[in-house]
Amino acid sequence: MEQVDYIIVGAGYAGVFFAHQLIKQKRSFKIFYDENISASQISAGVCNPVILKRFNTFWKSQEQIDYLNVIFKEIETYTSKNYLIDENVVRIFHNDSEKVQWTKNAQKEDLKSYLSLDFIKLESVENLFGAGKVNQSCRIDVSNFFLDMLSYLEDNDYLVKEKFNHQLINTTSNSYKNITFKNIIFCEGVASNNNPFFSHIPIQPNKGHCLKVKLKEKPESYIIKKKHFLFNLQDDEYYYGGTYDRFDMSTNINDESVEELKSGLEGIYKNDFEIQDVNVAFRATVGDRRPILGKHQEHQNFYIFNGLGARGVYNGSYFSKTLFDFIENNLNLDSEIDVKRFY
Ligand SMILES: Cc1cc2nc3c(=O)[nH]c(=O)nc-3n(C[C@H](O)[C@H](O)[C@H](O)COP(=O)(O)OP(=O)(O)OC[C@H]3O[C@@H](n4cnc5c(N)ncnc54)[C@H](O)[C@@H]3O)c2cc1C
């Protein structure tokens, strides 16, 4: 039998950021990765403190931004790479009244450090009413982040490339196959609905499509947003996405969503483009829009880390530390994020 401090199930943002906390604190662990393409791996990786429909912000946004810089510096110490890309979100205004709303909100205490009043006129895309820049927004290099983190985990013998089977947990001896563990953390995204220990937690799948496109002419180096995000991946390749769909539960690509993306891009980009790839995955969302962290009712060393919604990077990085501190340092969980709210 191999003994570890932790088993982590799932290697999206939740699992990988929690693994980072364990690497940092020199805990022993195994992380199970079923090699499915996760929502995390196809995400845009945008870190944006402003809700771009209403120009509001959200709970603990500044703490999350500050911690993002800390965690990526820590990760850089062992991957030798910086995954934070210093590119701001610019939101194209639909009309003049949006611009007025932005200006009004920019006076508010919690928004003034985010909503820039130096409006931008983009040359490369349609923006009749101009665009507003979100200060402190950025994005991460998603593909290299997962590539490097998964190979680091594999090289250091943390990664188990197989689907975790809940039926094989022995809850008396706290073991799984030939591994005994002190704690187990389920970071399964929407697959949490099949986890017999946490299937009653109301995770709502929200299907998202995104495109990889080739553009004929390069837009400015921003994360351009009207309906969806548009930004450069490399050379003439761009990311465009994603859609939101709470109803379609099939795993296939949906033509209507691809059409929505195509017409969204045509609406702003008047030059030729070519779709290279379409990706699809499910976000794990929660009705109250708060992540879900905490302990199983009965099994006191079984934990869930889920419900990261549309903010996988902020929520995954920030709350991985919250969860670690809860487990190991007896810090309380805010009731808004504690899984107890569903018991
Ligand atoms: C199109 C799109 C764009 C997005 N853009 C952004 C963005 O710009 N910024 C942002 O912050 N967020 C974005 N998100 C949201 C973000 O992707 C999610 O919040 C995040 O992926 C959730 O991470 P997670 O680790 O909880 O779940 P997931 O990413 O779903 O990862 C869970 C992993 O666990 C694995 N797993 C489950 N069960 C088992 C098992 N039994 N054994 C082994 N492995 C298992 C799954 O296969 C999966 O790999 C986007 C999402 C989509 C779909």
The ligand as an ORCA input file, in Angstrom:
! r2SCAN-3c Opt
* xyz 0 1
  C     -16.139     27.828    -23.752
  C     -15.729     28.160    -22.349
  C     -15.009     29.335    -22.100
  C     -14.636     29.654    -20.794
  N     -13.902     30.781    -20.598
  C     -13.472     31.086    -19.349
  C     -12.656     32.224    -19.136
  O     -12.345     32.965    -20.053
  N     -12.223     32.469    -17.870
  C     -12.533     31.653    -16.823
  O     -12.084     31.928    -15.696
  N     -13.316     30.563    -16.996
  C     -13.797     30.266    -18.229
  N     -14.591     29.174    -18.423
  C     -15.079     28.437    -17.240
  C     -14.069     27.449    -16.732
  O     -13.636     26.674    -17.807
  C     -14.676     26.554    -15.640
  O     -15.056     27.341    -14.543
  C     -13.642     25.566    -15.150
  O     -13.233     24.792    -16.234
  C     -14.128     24.657    -14.053
  O     -13.025     23.891    -13.643
  P     -13.205     22.520    -12.870
  O     -11.856     22.020    -12.550
  O     -14.173     22.697    -11.739
  O     -13.966     21.554    -13.894
  P     -13.481     20.921    -15.273
  O     -12.690     21.853    -16.062
  O     -14.714     20.355    -15.890
  O     -12.493     19.759    -14.835
  C     -12.935     18.593    -14.171
  C     -12.038     17.469    -14.606
  O     -12.291     16.315    -13.793
  C     -12.297     15.183    -14.621
  N     -13.003     14.091    -13.943
  C     -14.304     14.059    -13.585
  N     -14.606     12.875    -13.025
  C     -13.454     12.166    -12.999
  C     -13.109     10.845    -12.562
  N     -14.022     10.019    -12.012
  N     -11.816     10.427    -12.694
  C     -10.864     11.243    -13.235
  N     -11.154     12.497    -13.692
  C     -12.424     12.929    -13.578
  C     -13.000     15.697    -15.875
  O     -12.796     14.854    -16.978
  C     -12.297     17.021    -16.035
  O     -11.088     16.858    -16.715
  C     -14.989     28.809    -19.711
  C     -15.685     27.630    -19.967
  C     -16.055     27.302    -21.256
  C     -16.807     26.021    -21.512
*
